[in-house]
Amino acid sequence: FHLAGIRLAPKEKLEIPVLFMPAEMKIYKTQVVIHVMRENGENWPYEVTAESNTDLIRNVTVAENGETRGILWIYPIHGTPEAPQQKSVVIRCQARQRLEQRVELLLIGVIPGETALPAAGNSGTGNTDELSNTPEVTDGSSATLEFLYELQYQSDEIRSQLESLVGMQLLQKEWDTESRIVTLIFNVVFAPSKPMRNKATLVVQCAAGGLWRFPLVFIATEPEVDDVINIVAVGLNKESIVGFKLTSQTR
C-alpha cells in the first residue's frame, strides 16, 4: 500500500497498519519505507557527498543541488507463516520410572527452498521469534530441508521442573514430495522423580519458511509403594516401635 500527504506535527506518532495473510508455508519479506519531507517544500541544508557515511546516503533523498530533500526510515519485515496448533501429545510415566516413547509429528505444507534461517537468539520462555541451541536436520538430497526444533515452557518454574527430566532427540525424517508432508520422528525420554502434570510446546521451524507448534503434556503418576511396614503390638495400651531409613535423592 502507499500513503502520501500525511502531515505530522513535532513529536506526533504515526501508526502504520501491516497485514500479513500468507498463502504458503514460506518466508515472506518486504519493507516499510517512510519518506519525510518538509511541508514548505524546502530542503535541509545538509549536503550529501561521496565521502558521506554509507548509512546516511542510503537513508536520504538528495536534490539536484546536493542538499537533503527527504529522510527515509526503512523497516524490513519478515513474515513467517505459522500452522494451526495441533492436538496435545500426552507423555505418561509412573514416578521414579523411565519412559522412552517415539512420537511422530506431521509438518503439513512444507516447501523446499534455499532460504536461510534468521540469526539464532534466545527463546527459552515462550518467545518463538527465533529458535536457538537446536540442531539442523538435513536429508542430503537435492531438495535438502533444514529444520530447527526447541522445547519451550510456559514459565521458568515449569522449565526448572521439567528440563532435567525430559529429553528429545530427532531420529528420522520422512519427506513426501507429492503431499508436501514431512514426518518427524522423535525419541522422547521422560524420567519423573515425583507425581506431576506439566505442559510444554515443541516448536519446529523450517529453513524454507513455516512454524509448527506441538503441545506436549507430561504426566507422572503415583509411584509404586516402596515397602509394607508391619507393626506388631506387644499388648493393649502399650507402644510398639519400628524403625526404617529414608534416603533423600536431592539436597
C-alpha positions in Angstrom: 0.0 0.0 0.0 1.1 3.6 -0.4 0.3 6.5 1.9 1.0 10.0 0.9 0.3 13.6 2.1 0.2 12.7 5.8 1.1 15.8 7.9 2.9 15.2 11.2 3.3 17.7 14.0 6.6 17.7 16.0 6.8 14.6 18.2 3.5 13.3 16.8 3.1 9.5 16.4 2.1 7.7 13.2 0.7 4.2 13.3 1.1 2.1 10.2 -1.0 -1.0 9.9 0.7 -4.1 8.5 -1.5 -7.1 7.3 0.1 -10.5 6.8 -2.0 -13.2 5.2 0.4 -16.0 3.9 -0.8 -18.3 1.1 2.0 -20.8 1.6 4.4 -22.0 4.3 7.4 -20.0 3.2 9.3 -16.9 4.3 7.9 -13.6 3.0 10.0 -10.4 3.0 9.1 -6.8 2.4 9.9 -3.3 3.6 8.0 -0.4 5.0 9.6 2.9 3.8 8.8 6.2 5.4 9.8 9.2 3.3 9.6 12.5 5.2 9.9 16.0 3.5 9.4 19.5 4.8 5.8 20.8 4.4 7.1 24.0 2.9 9.0 22.1 0.2 12.4 23.4 1.3 15.5 21.2 1.5 17.5 20.6 4.6 20.8 22.5 4.1 23.0 19.4 4.8 24.8 18.3 1.7 25.4 14.7 0.9 28.7 14.0 -0.8 30.6 10.9 -2.0 32.6 10.9 1.3 29.4 10.9 3.4 28.6 7.9 5.6 27.1 5.0 3.7 24.1 4.6 6.0 23.4 8.3 5.6 23.5 8.2 1.8 21.1 5.2 1.9 18.6 7.0 4.2 18.2 10.3 2.5 16.9 11.6 -0.9 19.1 14.3 -2.5 18.0 17.3 -4.5 19.9 18.5 -7.6 22.0 21.0 -5.7 23.2 18.2 -3.3 21.0 19.3 -0.3 18.9 16.8 1.6 15.4 16.7 0.2 13.9 13.9 2.3 14.7 11.5 5.0 14.0 7.8 4.8 13.1 5.3 7.5 13.3 1.7 6.2 11.8 -1.1 8.3 12.4 -4.6 6.9 9.6 -7.0 7.6 9.9 -10.8 7.6 6.7 -12.8 7.7 6.8 -16.4 9.0 3.6 -18.4 8.5 2.5 -20.5 11.5 0.5 -23.7 11.1 -2.7 -24.1 13.3 -1.8 -25.6 16.7 -2.0 -29.4 16.8 -3.7 -31.6 19.3 -1.7 -32.3 22.5 0.6 -35.3 22.7 0.4 -37.0 26.1 3.6 -38.5 27.6 2.6 -40.5 30.7 5.0 -42.3 33.0 5.0 -43.5 36.6 7.1 -41.5 39.0 10.6 -43.0 39.7 10.4 -44.8 36.4 12.0 -44.0 33.0 9.9 -43.9 29.7 11.2 -43.8 26.2 8.5 -43.1 23.6 8.6 -42.5 19.9 6.5 -39.5 18.8 5.6 -38.9 15.1 4.8 -35.3 14.2 3.4 -34.2 10.8 4.5 -31.0 9.2 1.9 -30.1 6.5 2.6 -27.7 3.6 6.4 -27.8 3.7 8.0 -26.1 0.7 11.7 -26.9 -0.1 14.0 -23.9 -0.6 17.4 -22.4 0.0 16.3 -19.6 2.2 18.5 -19.4 5.3 17.0 -19.0 8.8 17.4 -15.8 10.7 20.2 -15.5 13.2 19.6 -17.6 16.3 18.7 -15.9 19.5 17.3 -16.6 23.0 13.8 -18.1 23.2 13.6 -20.1 26.4 10.4 -18.8 28.0 7.9 -18.7 25.2 9.4 -16.3 22.7 9.2 -18.1 19.3 10.6 -15.4 17.0 13.9 -17.2 16.7 14.9 -20.7 17.8 18.3 -21.3 19.4 20.6 -24.1 20.6 18.9 -26.7 18.3 20.4 -28.9 15.6 19.9 -28.7 11.9 18.2 -31.6 10.2 19.0 -32.4 6.5 18.3 -35.4 4.3 21.2 -35.0 1.9 19.0 -34.8 -1.2 18.8 -32.2 -3.9 15.8 -30.7 -2.1 17.5 -30.5 1.3 15.2 -29.5 4.1 16.6 -27.9 7.2 14.8 -27.6 10.5 15.3 -26.2 13.9 13.4 -27.5 16.9 13.2 -26.5 20.5 11.1 -27.5 23.6 9.7 -24.3 25.1 8.0 -23.9 28.5 5.2 -21.6 29.7 7.3 -20.3 32.7 10.7 -20.5 34.3 9.1 -22.6 37.1 7.8 -25.2 34.7 11.2 -25.2 33.0 13.0 -25.8 36.3 10.7 -28.8 37.0 10.9 -30.4 33.5 14.2 -29.5 31.9 16.2 -32.1 33.8 13.5 -34.8 33.4 12.8 -34.6 29.7 15.0 -35.3 26.7 14.2 -35.2 23.0 16.1 -36.5 20.0 15.1 -36.4 16.4 15.6 -40.0 15.0 14.2 -39.8 11.5 12.7 -37.5 8.9 10.4 -38.6 6.0 9.7 -36.3 3.2 6.7 -36.9 0.9 7.1 -34.5 -2.1 3.7 -35.1 -3.5 1.7 -34.3 -0.4 4.3 -31.8 0.9 4.2 -33.5 4.3 7.2 -34.1 6.4 7.1 -36.6 9.2 9.5 -36.1 12.1 10.0 -39.0 14.4 11.3 -38.0 17.9 12.5 -40.2 20.7 11.2 -38.7 23.9 12.7 -39.7 27.3 10.7 -38.9 30.5 12.1 -39.8 33.9 10.0 -38.1 36.6 11.0 -38.2 40.2 7.6 -37.4 41.7 3.9 -37.1 40.5 3.3 -34.1 38.3 1.4 -32.7 35.3 3.1 -30.1 33.2 2.8 -28.7 29.7 5.5 -27.8 27.1 5.5 -26.9 23.4 7.7 -28.4 20.8 8.4 -25.6 18.2 9.7 -26.6 14.8 10.8 -24.1 12.2 11.7 -24.9 8.6 14.5 -23.0 6.8 12.3 -22.5 3.7 9.7 -20.9 6.0 6.9 -22.1 8.3 6.5 -22.6 12.0 4.7 -25.5 13.7 3.8 -25.9 17.3 3.1 -29.2 19.0 1.7 -29.1 22.6 3.1 -31.8 24.9 1.6 -32.8 28.2 3.9 -34.6 30.6 2.1 -36.7 33.3 3.8 -38.5 36.1 1.5 -40.8 38.1 1.9 -42.1 41.6 4.9 -44.3 42.2 4.9 -47.9 43.3 4.7 -48.5 47.1 8.3 -48.8 48.4 7.5 -51.3 51.2 4.9 -52.5 53.7 5.7 -51.9 57.3 4.1 -54.3 59.8 3.9 -53.2 63.5 3.1 -56.0 66.0 1.5 -54.8 69.2 3.2 -56.0 72.4 0.0 -55.6 74.4 -3.1 -53.4 74.9 -2.3 -49.8 75.6 1.4 -50.3 75.0 3.5 -48.7 72.3 5.2 -50.7 69.6 8.0 -49.0 67.6 9.5 -49.9 64.3 12.4 -48.1 62.6 13.2 -47.6 58.9 15.6 -45.4 56.9 14.7 -42.9 54.2 17.3 -41.7 51.7 16.8 -38.3 50.0 17.6 -38.2 46.3 18.3 -34.4 46.5 19.8 -31.9 48.9 
